[in-house]
Every structure is written in structure tokens, then in C-alpha cells.
Amino acid sequence: MNIGILIGRIGGVDGVALETEKWIDVLNKMGHKTFILSGQFEDRKLNSENERLAPSMSFFSAESIWEQRKAFHNPDGNKEKLLEHIETYASIIEEEINNWIKDYKIDIAISENASALPAHLSMGIAIKKTFEKNGIPIITHDHDFAWERGERYVSPYPEIMKIVDDVFPLRIKNSFHAVINLNGQRTLKERFDRDSIVVPNVMNFDIPYGVLTNHNKRLKSDLGFKENDILLAQVTRIVRRKGIEVAIKLVDKLNDPKVRLIVTGNANDDEGASYFEELTDLVVDLNLKNKVVCASHMINNMGLNKSDKVLYSLSDAYANANSCTYFSTYEGFGNAFVEAVLSKTPIFVNNYKPVYWPDIGSKGFKTVMLENNNLTDQAVKDMAEIIYNKKLNKEIAEYNFNLGKKYFSYETLETKLKKLLLIFEK
């Protein structure tokens, strides 16, 4: 089949983009042809044969930023102008999608969170109108929902809230949901009587990942560290829900001049840079200026910069890490957790509600787990034992790897995708 992927941005290190790449890999392996329509190709070359750029679908387009600001962040009372804007750009995107479907003869589409989270109102509306009219089957890969984001998608305008309620998540008759956790499955059923299949985040456990090489072993020195320094890796973007301040406090409590923390992601998604500034203040207050490094200028998903000069990939970061910190307060699933397991790196985690324990922790992974990010003396002691005891560190890493291969491999994803596609073949 010709399977079309609709996504706001692809190629970056956010969970939606990363997981979409894996779906594409497995769908291609299954013998399908995949085609992408995306608003942005981030750190990723565009292949014109099966990929198309639609700038109006980007979350960072002027149109999307403006409508988000006027609908949610800073409404100015000019409701009519806002609604006219949304209608206009929804029509533009609808035409773009229709042309793409026609050109690539799309048999079935997958909407990557664009029909779940109202981060781009015009795109969500366009997808609904398009597939409502043409009847082509569409799978909505739902990573998170508006109600899971607190007040983020609450507008003073009833008309905007009606759009949010009517469009997100998509509920047309020719659509079906793939959710990434049990809570999403339960909530969809309770709220909308919609069935879904839980498809966890996965990694390819058959390809070496996080392995030291002659190239990546230079990462420490390139970051200004010594060869015998101990690296803790926070492989996430810099956004408040990642709980990076807890990792910084852990470095302080360990009180070891050799322990360093690297944060691989950037602060592009930190609105107003307020969280980044708080972290900077904390590092200065704790006198950790040379022990905490933001390394996004050297590390990204593909290991490339804009000029295609090889730098370091996320795999390189894991290869150099003694352990990983992952103190998120909320995650739709937890890509970084599975990556750490794949790279055979022990991980310290917060029991982020409502996902971590039901979907991941209960399967038996060996971690040091915090509750409500309470960094107790006992937790620090347990983490220190894993950091400094090389034998224990390796045993935990191997155990978690084997468990991860059982639950979160490409084989798991292929099984789930076969079930999803069978729904539309009945």
C-alpha cells in the first residue's frame, strides 16, 4: 500500500518525530511505500521522491504561531479576525493535502499527533475536512491530548474551544486510533467511546546503539572534560516537564569533581526561555558551572549540522554516559527511557504519572525510581552505587536491555502495525 504520513515536523529529537521515523522504517520493511508531507524537515535531508515540504503545516510557521498566540497565549479580543485566519489557512492546507494524496496515490494516511494535540489548529481542521470528504482510511497516532496539558489549550473564545472539542482527537468514521499508553486508551474509550490500539515507543534492538568508537570517544574532550570524568546524560530537550533541575541537584549531592552532567537537547521549545534561565541560576548557585554542560551545539539526532559536517549523535552521547537521568514529571511514553535501555545505560527515573509505572516500570526494569522527584538520601545512595560499581552497572544494563528487547522492539511495532492495517482491510 501507499501509506502517507502527515506531520508538523520531522527529523528532530522530539518524541513524535523520532517515533514517526521508526514507523516509517518498519512499514517499509513490511513492503509498503511511505510518503511524507511535513511542515518542517529538521536536521534531515528532504528526499523529493517520496517527501514533500508544506511550510504552512509547520508549528513554527508565522501562521501557526500567530493563531496559537491569539487563540491561547495572548488573545486580543479580535475573535472574528482569528476565526477568519484559521478558516483561510485550513483551506490552504486542505488543498496541499489533497494534491499530495492525488500525486502519490495515497491508500491510507497516518496523522502524527496532528489530529490529537491542537498545536496547529488549521492543520487539524484541514486533516478532518480532507478525510471526511474523501473517505480514505486514516490512523491517528495520538501521542498526547489537549486535556493532558493543563491550561495550555484553553481559550476564552467558545468558538475556539468548540474547534478543540470537535477536531482533537479526530473522530470521523474512517479513522482509528493508535495511542502510546494505557491511559490514552482508557481515556479515549471513556470520553468518546473510541477504540484504540496501544503502540508503545520502540527501538531497533538488532542494531548496535550507544557503542564507543574511535570517533565518539573524543566527545568528552570536545566538551572540555577529562577521559576519566564520569558522565551523566540527560538526553532530552530543555523544557520544564523534563525535571532537569533534579539531575543538577543530583550532581551537587554526589559531590564528586569527576561527575559531569550533559544535557543534549536545546531550549527551542522553552517558551520565553524562563526554565532555561532557572536552570542556569541553579547551576551558578550550586557552583557547578564546569560540571553541567548544555551540548546541543555538538549533539543531535543524526549527528550532523547544517553543513553536513559530522558532529555527535544521541547514540554517541549514550556511548559516553555512565548513567542517564530522566526525572520527567510528564511524558506521553518515554523515548529516552527506551534509548537508555537499548544503549545498555542504567537510568534514574521519576515515576511520572500516569504512564511510567503502568506502561514501563511494572514490566520489571531495574532503575532507581523517585516519587514526585523527591531526591532522598537513600535514592542518592542507590544511584551512587550504580554509578561507581562497574559490575552492578553492567549487570543492570544487560538485564534492562533483554527486557527492553522483549517489550519495546521493532518486532513489537510490526505486530501492532499489522493489527492496525487489518482493521481497514475488513
C-alpha beads as a LAMMPS data file, in Angstrom:
LAMMPS data file: protein, C-alpha beads

426 atoms
425 bonds

1 atom types
1 bond types

-500.0 500.0 xlo xhi
-500.0 500.0 ylo yhi
-500.0 500.0 zlo zhi

Masses

1 110.0

Atoms # bond

1 1 1 0.000 0.000 0.000
2 1 1 0.959 3.642 -0.405
3 1 1 0.929 4.989 3.142
4 1 1 1.046 8.740 3.702
5 1 1 2.485 10.374 6.827
6 1 1 1.130 13.788 7.895
7 1 1 3.329 15.556 10.451
8 1 1 4.141 19.075 11.597
9 1 1 7.908 18.499 11.798
10 1 1 10.193 15.544 11.291
11 1 1 13.904 14.926 11.744
12 1 1 14.287 16.417 15.207
13 1 1 14.624 14.835 18.633
14 1 1 11.066 15.284 19.917
15 1 1 9.209 12.048 20.621
16 1 1 6.691 12.410 17.793
17 1 1 9.391 12.889 15.156
18 1 1 11.573 10.087 16.483
19 1 1 8.743 7.584 16.664
20 1 1 7.475 8.506 13.214
21 1 1 10.855 7.589 11.737
22 1 1 10.558 4.141 13.329
23 1 1 7.060 3.610 11.949
24 1 1 8.378 4.515 8.503
25 1 1 11.282 2.051 8.842
26 1 1 9.019 -0.811 9.856
27 1 1 6.290 -0.037 7.302
28 1 1 8.914 -0.016 4.549
29 1 1 10.308 -3.315 5.867
30 1 1 6.777 -4.745 5.676
31 1 1 6.738 -3.940 1.949
32 1 1 4.668 -0.760 1.959
33 1 1 5.654 2.511 0.327
34 1 1 5.665 5.523 2.646
35 1 1 5.283 9.173 1.694
36 1 1 5.742 12.174 3.975
37 1 1 4.010 15.546 3.995
38 1 1 5.607 17.714 6.668
39 1 1 5.711 21.360 7.636
40 1 1 9.392 21.150 8.515
41 1 1 12.336 18.834 7.849
42 1 1 14.574 19.437 10.860
43 1 1 18.169 18.159 10.671
44 1 1 17.024 15.820 7.912
45 1 1 17.533 15.932 4.158
46 1 1 14.347 16.005 2.111
47 1 1 14.004 13.162 -0.398
48 1 1 11.947 14.661 -3.206
49 1 1 10.886 11.242 -4.486
50 1 1 8.643 10.457 -1.530
51 1 1 8.756 13.509 0.748
52 1 1 7.149 16.908 0.363
53 1 1 7.531 20.128 2.333
54 1 1 4.376 22.078 3.202
55 1 1 5.595 25.137 5.179
56 1 1 2.056 26.103 6.192
57 1 1 1.900 22.876 8.248
58 1 1 4.902 23.816 10.384
59 1 1 4.319 24.605 14.055
60 1 1 6.874 27.383 13.587
61 1 1 5.231 28.967 10.555
62 1 1 4.131 32.561 11.071
63 1 1 0.537 31.449 10.529
64 1 1 0.594 28.741 13.195
65 1 1 2.479 30.851 15.742
66 1 1 0.045 33.724 15.214
67 1 1 -3.071 31.591 15.609
68 1 1 -1.702 29.855 18.724
69 1 1 -0.881 33.205 20.287
70 1 1 -4.239 34.760 19.500
71 1 1 -6.243 31.649 20.399
72 1 1 -4.476 30.611 23.613
73 1 1 -1.434 32.604 24.747
74 1 1 -2.428 36.218 24.246
75 1 1 -5.990 36.651 22.942
76 1 1 -6.638 40.267 21.986
77 1 1 -10.428 40.179 21.650
78 1 1 -10.453 40.204 17.850
79 1 1 -12.177 36.844 17.589
80 1 1 -13.520 37.374 14.071
81 1 1 -10.061 38.011 12.626
82 1 1 -8.724 34.895 14.340
83 1 1 -11.525 32.659 13.071
84 1 1 -11.141 34.045 9.544
85 1 1 -7.400 33.359 9.696
86 1 1 -7.948 29.755 10.832
87 1 1 -10.519 29.123 8.111
88 1 1 -8.251 30.590 5.414
89 1 1 -5.179 28.575 6.342
90 1 1 -7.176 25.401 6.930
91 1 1 -8.336 25.692 3.306
92 1 1 -4.760 26.235 2.095
93 1 1 -3.515 23.174 3.973
94 1 1 -6.511 21.122 2.827
95 1 1 -5.607 21.846 -0.787
96 1 1 -1.986 20.908 -0.076
97 1 1 -3.054 17.575 1.421
98 1 1 -5.429 16.809 -1.432
99 1 1 -2.730 17.463 -4.033
100 1 1 -0.322 15.241 -2.110
101 1 1 -2.873 12.405 -1.893
102 1 1 -3.512 12.657 -5.626
103 1 1 0.145 12.887 -6.635
104 1 1 1.293 9.942 -4.536
105 1 1 -1.910 7.879 -4.802
106 1 1 -2.207 7.537 -1.028
107 1 1 -4.195 4.449 0.072
108 1 1 -4.109 5.095 3.803
109 1 1 -2.842 8.014 5.893
110 1 1 -1.284 8.369 9.323
111 1 1 -1.701 11.626 11.208
112 1 1 1.236 12.008 13.592
113 1 1 -0.258 13.782 16.619
114 1 1 -1.627 16.475 14.284
115 1 1 -5.136 15.172 14.962
116 1 1 -4.632 14.690 18.696
117 1 1 -2.980 17.831 20.094
118 1 1 -4.245 21.281 18.977
119 1 1 -0.720 22.615 18.433
120 1 1 -1.716 23.632 14.893
121 1 1 -5.430 24.359 14.657
122 1 1 -5.529 24.935 10.899
123 1 1 -3.754 21.666 10.164
124 1 1 -6.073 19.660 12.414
125 1 1 -9.133 21.145 10.733
126 1 1 -7.674 20.548 7.262
127 1 1 -6.985 16.884 8.021
128 1 1 -10.517 16.360 9.325
129 1 1 -12.153 18.026 6.305
130 1 1 -9.950 16.206 3.814
131 1 1 -10.556 12.698 5.078
132 1 1 -14.187 13.319 5.939
133 1 1 -14.746 14.135 2.266
134 1 1 -12.570 11.526 0.564
135 1 1 -13.253 8.579 2.888
136 1 1 -9.616 7.393 2.749
137 1 1 -8.730 5.433 5.906
138 1 1 -6.635 7.372 8.404
139 1 1 -4.808 6.223 11.518
140 1 1 -4.302 8.935 14.115
141 1 1 -1.090 8.267 16.019
142 1 1 -2.021 10.026 19.259
143 1 1 0.977 10.916 21.417
144 1 1 -0.816 13.305 23.775
145 1 1 -4.082 15.188 24.127
146 1 1 -5.208 18.723 24.974
147 1 1 -6.623 17.770 28.378
148 1 1 -3.243 16.360 29.406
149 1 1 -1.624 19.799 29.044
150 1 1 -3.476 21.641 31.819
151 1 1 -4.455 25.155 30.740
152 1 1 -2.246 25.195 27.636
153 1 1 -5.114 24.706 25.182
154 1 1 -7.821 26.632 26.993
155 1 1 -9.166 29.687 25.139
156 1 1 -11.592 32.417 26.277
157 1 1 -13.389 32.054 22.937
158 1 1 -16.185 29.440 22.855
159 1 1 -15.647 29.061 19.111
160 1 1 -12.018 28.041 19.618
161 1 1 -12.952 25.597 22.353
162 1 1 -15.554 24.115 20.006
163 1 1 -12.811 23.571 17.396
164 1 1 -10.659 21.873 20.028
165 1 1 -13.565 19.681 21.121
166 1 1 -14.747 18.807 17.606
167 1 1 -11.404 18.229 15.894
168 1 1 -8.962 16.953 18.537
169 1 1 -8.866 13.995 18.647
170 1 1 -10.159 13.144 15.182
171 1 1 -13.329 11.037 15.373
172 1 1 -14.584 10.551 11.821
173 1 1 -15.909 7.115 10.808
174 1 1 -12.922 6.209 8.604
175 1 1 -10.371 6.898 11.367
176 1 1 -8.823 4.675 14.029
177 1 1 -6.549 5.493 16.943
178 1 1 -3.098 4.260 17.859
179 1 1 -2.202 5.558 21.320
180 1 1 1.129 5.274 23.074
181 1 1 -0.014 4.373 26.580
182 1 1 -2.757 2.630 28.524
183 1 1 -4.056 5.884 29.981
184 1 1 -4.682 7.258 26.494
185 1 1 -6.544 4.105 25.519
186 1 1 -8.708 4.236 28.631
187 1 1 -9.442 7.946 28.290
188 1 1 -10.458 7.705 24.622
189 1 1 -12.914 4.959 25.487
190 1 1 -14.349 6.801 28.471
191 1 1 -14.661 10.206 26.785
192 1 1 -15.600 9.294 23.235
193 1 1 -16.329 5.551 23.179
194 1 1 -13.466 5.204 20.699
195 1 1 -11.443 2.007 20.493
196 1 1 -7.668 2.134 20.060
197 1 1 -4.537 0.011 19.976
198 1 1 -1.658 0.778 22.333
199 1 1 1.579 1.034 20.345
200 1 1 4.499 1.690 22.711
201 1 1 7.576 3.637 21.722
202 1 1 10.185 1.229 20.380
203 1 1 13.804 0.952 19.272
204 1 1 15.641 -1.348 16.892
205 1 1 17.355 -3.795 19.255
206 1 1 19.096 -5.578 16.371
207 1 1 21.403 -2.647 15.568
208 1 1 24.253 -1.671 17.949
209 1 1 23.477 1.602 19.708
210 1 1 25.416 3.631 22.219
211 1 1 28.704 1.847 21.467
212 1 1 32.065 3.569 21.957
213 1 1 34.035 4.173 18.754
214 1 1 37.282 5.912 17.823
215 1 1 35.167 8.897 16.793
216 1 1 32.760 9.306 19.685
217 1 1 35.275 8.639 22.435
218 1 1 36.519 12.171 21.704
219 1 1 33.211 13.619 22.922
220 1 1 34.461 14.098 26.476
221 1 1 37.495 16.080 25.461
222 1 1 35.495 18.092 22.933
223 1 1 33.186 19.072 25.785
224 1 1 36.158 20.094 27.898
225 1 1 36.096 17.038 30.151
226 1 1 38.844 14.600 31.119
227 1 1 38.923 10.977 29.983
228 1 1 38.256 9.642 33.485
229 1 1 35.354 12.015 34.170
230 1 1 32.004 10.314 34.825
231 1 1 29.223 11.487 32.530
232 1 1 25.557 11.505 33.465
233 1 1 23.434 12.141 30.383
234 1 1 20.121 13.977 30.235
235 1 1 19.052 13.100 26.700
236 1 1 16.072 15.437 26.394
237 1 1 15.096 18.868 25.212
238 1 1 15.211 21.669 27.762
239 1 1 11.581 22.043 28.771
240 1 1 10.191 22.298 32.285
241 1 1 8.462 18.920 32.423
242 1 1 11.812 17.140 31.944
243 1 1 12.805 17.847 35.558
244 1 1 16.396 18.725 34.669
245 1 1 16.802 20.636 37.916
246 1 1 16.684 17.308 39.779
247 1 1 19.605 15.996 37.723
248 1 1 21.560 19.146 38.557
249 1 1 20.807 18.677 42.250
250 1 1 21.957 15.059 41.981
251 1 1 25.340 16.212 40.669
252 1 1 25.579 18.563 43.626
253 1 1 24.676 15.846 46.154
254 1 1 27.163 13.356 44.686
255 1 1 29.852 15.970 45.422
256 1 1 32.413 14.345 43.144
257 1 1 34.646 16.562 40.978
258 1 1 34.682 13.831 38.318
259 1 1 30.882 13.673 37.876
260 1 1 29.564 15.769 34.978
261 1 1 26.076 16.265 33.551
262 1 1 25.462 16.799 29.847
263 1 1 22.073 17.938 28.554
264 1 1 21.851 17.008 24.882
265 1 1 18.763 18.953 23.772
266 1 1 18.202 22.633 23.101
267 1 1 15.808 25.135 24.673
268 1 1 13.926 25.993 21.465
269 1 1 10.652 24.710 22.932
270 1 1 11.103 26.531 26.248
271 1 1 8.630 29.385 25.857
272 1 1 10.257 32.611 26.937
273 1 1 13.404 30.702 27.965
274 1 1 12.247 31.036 31.578
275 1 1 13.053 27.439 32.519
276 1 1 16.491 27.594 30.924
277 1 1 17.249 30.731 32.923
278 1 1 16.147 28.997 36.137
279 1 1 18.467 26.090 35.412
280 1 1 21.323 28.480 34.701
281 1 1 20.710 30.241 38.024
282 1 1 20.655 26.889 39.826
283 1 1 23.976 25.838 38.294
284 1 1 25.561 29.120 39.397
285 1 1 24.026 28.961 42.894
286 1 1 25.378 25.437 43.414
287 1 1 28.749 26.384 41.932
288 1 1 28.514 23.723 39.237
289 1 1 29.493 25.925 36.296
290 1 1 32.119 23.491 34.987
291 1 1 30.130 20.358 35.764
292 1 1 26.873 20.925 33.844
293 1 1 27.044 21.405 30.086
294 1 1 24.316 22.048 27.521
295 1 1 25.624 20.203 24.485
296 1 1 23.031 20.707 21.747
297 1 1 25.632 22.574 19.683
298 1 1 27.556 19.289 19.391
299 1 1 24.902 16.583 19.717
300 1 1 21.766 15.948 17.708
301 1 1 19.657 13.077 16.456
302 1 1 21.509 12.417 13.214
303 1 1 24.996 13.579 14.220
304 1 1 25.000 16.254 11.521
305 1 1 24.976 20.031 11.478
306 1 1 23.571 22.267 8.773
307 1 1 26.680 21.897 6.598
308 1 1 26.586 18.094 6.972
309 1 1 29.794 18.078 8.973
310 1 1 29.731 15.064 11.285
311 1 1 29.463 16.017 14.935
312 1 1 27.941 13.679 17.524
313 1 1 24.662 11.772 17.590
314 1 1 22.431 10.795 20.500
315 1 1 23.970 7.325 20.231
316 1 1 27.389 8.902 20.799
317 1 1 26.095 10.634 23.914
318 1 1 24.789 7.360 25.356
319 1 1 28.064 5.640 24.488
320 1 1 29.918 8.033 26.786
321 1 1 27.344 8.020 29.584
322 1 1 27.823 6.114 32.807
323 1 1 24.129 6.535 33.626
324 1 1 21.133 8.547 32.423
325 1 1 18.900 10.951 34.313
326 1 1 15.211 11.062 33.393
327 1 1 13.253 12.924 36.042
328 1 1 10.295 13.990 33.900
329 1 1 7.051 14.989 35.554
330 1 1 5.046 14.013 32.459
331 1 1 5.709 12.002 29.311
332 1 1 3.381 10.530 26.740
333 1 1 5.570 7.447 26.880
334 1 1 9.322 7.955 27.248
335 1 1 11.612 7.645 24.231
336 1 1 14.694 8.474 26.264
337 1 1 13.971 5.584 28.619
338 1 1 13.892 3.029 25.801
339 1 1 17.004 4.588 24.232
340 1 1 18.896 4.232 27.504
341 1 1 17.826 0.603 27.760
342 1 1 18.931 -0.042 24.167
343 1 1 22.314 1.612 24.758
344 1 1 22.840 -0.518 27.879
345 1 1 22.968 2.521 30.133
346 1 1 21.380 2.426 33.610
347 1 1 18.710 5.061 34.119
348 1 1 17.412 7.050 37.073
349 1 1 13.759 7.966 36.663
350 1 1 10.877 9.819 38.259
351 1 1 7.600 7.892 38.405
352 1 1 5.881 10.260 36.005
353 1 1 2.109 9.901 36.205
354 1 1 0.099 8.282 34.791
355 1 1 2.394 6.479 32.357
356 1 1 5.692 5.277 33.768
357 1 1 4.659 2.533 36.158
358 1 1 1.686 1.028 34.247
359 1 1 3.362 1.061 30.827
360 1 1 7.072 0.662 31.595
361 1 1 8.183 0.255 35.213
362 1 1 5.787 -2.586 36.038
363 1 1 7.441 -4.743 33.389
364 1 1 10.375 -5.226 35.736
365 1 1 13.081 -2.769 34.676
366 1 1 15.801 -2.175 37.249
367 1 1 16.085 1.550 37.953
368 1 1 16.348 3.975 40.821
369 1 1 12.860 5.473 40.826
370 1 1 11.862 8.694 42.563
371 1 1 8.342 9.611 43.635
372 1 1 7.339 13.202 42.892
373 1 1 11.006 13.946 42.164
374 1 1 11.881 13.637 45.838
375 1 1 15.659 13.180 45.758
376 1 1 16.060 11.376 49.069
377 1 1 19.378 10.473 50.677
378 1 1 18.608 6.802 50.065
379 1 1 17.912 7.443 46.368
380 1 1 21.205 9.308 46.007
381 1 1 22.989 6.445 47.767
382 1 1 21.391 3.885 45.424
383 1 1 22.319 5.957 42.367
384 1 1 25.879 6.352 43.589
385 1 1 26.217 2.596 43.967
386 1 1 25.207 2.096 40.328
387 1 1 27.488 4.901 39.151
388 1 1 30.602 3.669 40.940
389 1 1 30.078 -0.121 40.967
390 1 1 31.096 -1.110 37.439
391 1 1 29.944 -4.712 37.830
392 1 1 26.487 -3.694 39.070
393 1 1 26.262 -1.010 36.391
394 1 1 26.883 -3.578 33.659
395 1 1 24.547 -6.207 35.151
396 1 1 21.653 -3.747 35.327
397 1 1 22.330 -2.529 31.795
398 1 1 22.305 -6.077 30.367
399 1 1 19.170 -7.058 32.287
400 1 1 17.251 -3.991 31.122
401 1 1 18.412 -4.494 27.526
402 1 1 16.986 -8.018 27.376
403 1 1 13.715 -6.868 28.912
404 1 1 13.515 -3.940 26.500
405 1 1 14.030 -6.250 23.535
406 1 1 11.068 -8.309 24.733
407 1 1 8.641 -5.377 25.097
408 1 1 9.855 -2.417 23.017
409 1 1 11.497 -3.772 19.848
410 1 1 10.765 -3.296 16.150
411 1 1 9.167 -6.748 16.241
412 1 1 6.628 -5.403 18.734
413 1 1 5.922 -2.439 16.448
414 1 1 5.493 -4.657 13.374
415 1 1 2.943 -6.798 15.208
416 1 1 0.990 -3.700 16.239
417 1 1 1.079 -2.154 12.759
418 1 1 -0.205 -5.361 11.191
419 1 1 -3.182 -5.243 13.574
420 1 1 -3.843 -1.601 12.702
421 1 1 -3.771 -2.166 8.952
422 1 1 -6.021 -5.227 9.260
423 1 1 -8.741 -3.003 10.716
424 1 1 -9.126 -1.297 7.362
425 1 1 -8.930 -4.490 5.345
426 1 1 -12.053 -5.974 6.912

Bonds

1 1 1 2
2 1 2 3
3 1 3 4
4 1 4 5
5 1 5 6
6 1 6 7
7 1 7 8
8 1 8 9
9 1 9 10
10 1 10 11
11 1 11 12
12 1 12 13
13 1 13 14
14 1 14 15
15 1 15 16
16 1 16 17
17 1 17 18
18 1 18 19
19 1 19 20
20 1 20 21
21 1 21 22
22 1 22 23
23 1 23 24
24 1 24 25
25 1 25 26
26 1 26 27
27 1 27 28
28 1 28 29
29 1 29 30
30 1 30 31
31 1 31 32
32 1 32 33
33 1 33 34
34 1 34 35
35 1 35 36
36 1 36 37
37 1 37 38
38 1 38 39
39 1 39 40
40 1 40 41
41 1 41 42
42 1 42 43
43 1 43 44
44 1 44 45
45 1 45 46
46 1 46 47
47 1 47 48
48 1 48 49
49 1 49 50
50 1 50 51
51 1 51 52
52 1 52 53
53 1 53 54
54 1 54 55
55 1 55 56
56 1 56 57
57 1 57 58
58 1 58 59
59 1 59 60
60 1 60 61
61 1 61 62
62 1 62 63
63 1 63 64
64 1 64 65
65 1 65 66
66 1 66 67
67 1 67 68
68 1 68 69
69 1 69 70
70 1 70 71
71 1 71 72
72 1 72 73
73 1 73 74
74 1 74 75
75 1 75 76
76 1 76 77
77 1 77 78
78 1 78 79
79 1 79 80
80 1 80 81
81 1 81 82
82 1 82 83
83 1 83 84
84 1 84 85
85 1 85 86
86 1 86 87
87 1 87 88
88 1 88 89
89 1 89 90
90 1 90 91
91 1 91 92
92 1 92 93
93 1 93 94
94 1 94 95
95 1 95 96
96 1 96 97
97 1 97 98
98 1 98 99
99 1 99 100
100 1 100 101
101 1 101 102
102 1 102 103
103 1 103 104
104 1 104 105
105 1 105 106
106 1 106 107
107 1 107 108
108 1 108 109
109 1 109 110
110 1 110 111
111 1 111 112
112 1 112 113
113 1 113 114
114 1 114 115
115 1 115 116
116 1 116 117
117 1 117 118
118 1 118 119
119 1 119 120
120 1 120 121
121 1 121 122
122 1 122 123
123 1 123 124
124 1 124 125
125 1 125 126
126 1 126 127
127 1 127 128
128 1 128 129
129 1 129 130
130 1 130 131
131 1 131 132
132 1 132 133
133 1 133 134
134 1 134 135
135 1 135 136
136 1 136 137
137 1 137 138
138 1 138 139
139 1 139 140
140 1 140 141
141 1 141 142
142 1 142 143
143 1 143 144
144 1 144 145
145 1 145 146
146 1 146 147
147 1 147 148
148 1 148 149
149 1 149 150
150 1 150 151
151 1 151 152
152 1 152 153
153 1 153 154
154 1 154 155
155 1 155 156
156 1 156 157
157 1 157 158
158 1 158 159
159 1 159 160
160 1 160 161
161 1 161 162
162 1 162 163
163 1 163 164
164 1 164 165
165 1 165 166
166 1 166 167
167 1 167 168
168 1 168 169
169 1 169 170
170 1 170 171
171 1 171 172
172 1 172 173
173 1 173 174
174 1 174 175
175 1 175 176
176 1 176 177
177 1 177 178
178 1 178 179
179 1 179 180
180 1 180 181
181 1 181 182
182 1 182 183
183 1 183 184
184 1 184 185
185 1 185 186
186 1 186 187
187 1 187 188
188 1 188 189
189 1 189 190
190 1 190 191
191 1 191 192
192 1 192 193
193 1 193 194
194 1 194 195
195 1 195 196
196 1 196 197
197 1 197 198
198 1 198 199
199 1 199 200
200 1 200 201
201 1 201 202
202 1 202 203
203 1 203 204
204 1 204 205
205 1 205 206
206 1 206 207
207 1 207 208
208 1 208 209
209 1 209 210
210 1 210 211
211 1 211 212
212 1 212 213
213 1 213 214
214 1 214 215
215 1 215 216
216 1 216 217
217 1 217 218
218 1 218 219
219 1 219 220
220 1 220 221
221 1 221 222
222 1 222 223
223 1 223 224
224 1 224 225
225 1 225 226
226 1 226 227
227 1 227 228
228 1 228 229
229 1 229 230
230 1 230 231
231 1 231 232
232 1 232 233
233 1 233 234
234 1 234 235
235 1 235 236
236 1 236 237
237 1 237 238
238 1 238 239
239 1 239 240
240 1 240 241
241 1 241 242
242 1 242 243
243 1 243 244
244 1 244 245
245 1 245 246
246 1 246 247
247 1 247 248
248 1 248 249
249 1 249 250
250 1 250 251
251 1 251 252
252 1 252 253
253 1 253 254
254 1 254 255
255 1 255 256
256 1 256 257
257 1 257 258
258 1 258 259
259 1 259 260
260 1 260 261
261 1 261 262
262 1 262 263
263 1 263 264
264 1 264 265
265 1 265 266
266 1 266 267
267 1 267 268
268 1 268 269
269 1 269 270
270 1 270 271
271 1 271 272
272 1 272 273
273 1 273 274
274 1 274 275
275 1 275 276
276 1 276 277
277 1 277 278
278 1 278 279
279 1 279 280
280 1 280 281
281 1 281 282
282 1 282 283
283 1 283 284
284 1 284 285
285 1 285 286
286 1 286 287
287 1 287 288
288 1 288 289
289 1 289 290
290 1 290 291
291 1 291 292
292 1 292 293
293 1 293 294
294 1 294 295
295 1 295 296
296 1 296 297
297 1 297 298
298 1 298 299
299 1 299 300
300 1 300 301
301 1 301 302
302 1 302 303
303 1 303 304
304 1 304 305
305 1 305 306
306 1 306 307
307 1 307 308
308 1 308 309
309 1 309 310
310 1 310 311
311 1 311 312
312 1 312 313
313 1 313 314
314 1 314 315
315 1 315 316
316 1 316 317
317 1 317 318
318 1 318 319
319 1 319 320
320 1 320 321
321 1 321 322
322 1 322 323
323 1 323 324
324 1 324 325
325 1 325 326
326 1 326 327
327 1 327 328
328 1 328 329
329 1 329 330
330 1 330 331
331 1 331 332
332 1 332 333
333 1 333 334
334 1 334 335
335 1 335 336
336 1 336 337
337 1 337 338
338 1 338 339
339 1 339 340
340 1 340 341
341 1 341 342
342 1 342 343
343 1 343 344
344 1 344 345
345 1 345 346
346 1 346 347
347 1 347 348
348 1 348 349
349 1 349 350
350 1 350 351
351 1 351 352
352 1 352 353
353 1 353 354
354 1 354 355
355 1 355 356
356 1 356 357
357 1 357 358
358 1 358 359
359 1 359 360
360 1 360 361
361 1 361 362
362 1 362 363
363 1 363 364
364 1 364 365
365 1 365 366
366 1 366 367
367 1 367 368
368 1 368 369
369 1 369 370
370 1 370 371
371 1 371 372
372 1 372 373
373 1 373 374
374 1 374 375
375 1 375 376
376 1 376 377
377 1 377 378
378 1 378 379
379 1 379 380
380 1 380 381
381 1 381 382
382 1 382 383
383 1 383 384
384 1 384 385
385 1 385 386
386 1 386 387
387 1 387 388
388 1 388 389
389 1 389 390
390 1 390 391
391 1 391 392
392 1 392 393
393 1 393 394
394 1 394 395
395 1 395 396
396 1 396 397
397 1 397 398
398 1 398 399
399 1 399 400
400 1 400 401
401 1 401 402
402 1 402 403
403 1 403 404
404 1 404 405
405 1 405 406
406 1 406 407
407 1 407 408
408 1 408 409
409 1 409 410
410 1 410 411
411 1 411 412
412 1 412 413
413 1 413 414
414 1 414 415
415 1 415 416
416 1 416 417
417 1 417 418
418 1 418 419
419 1 419 420
420 1 420 421
421 1 421 422
422 1 422 423
423 1 423 424
424 1 424 425
425 1 425 426
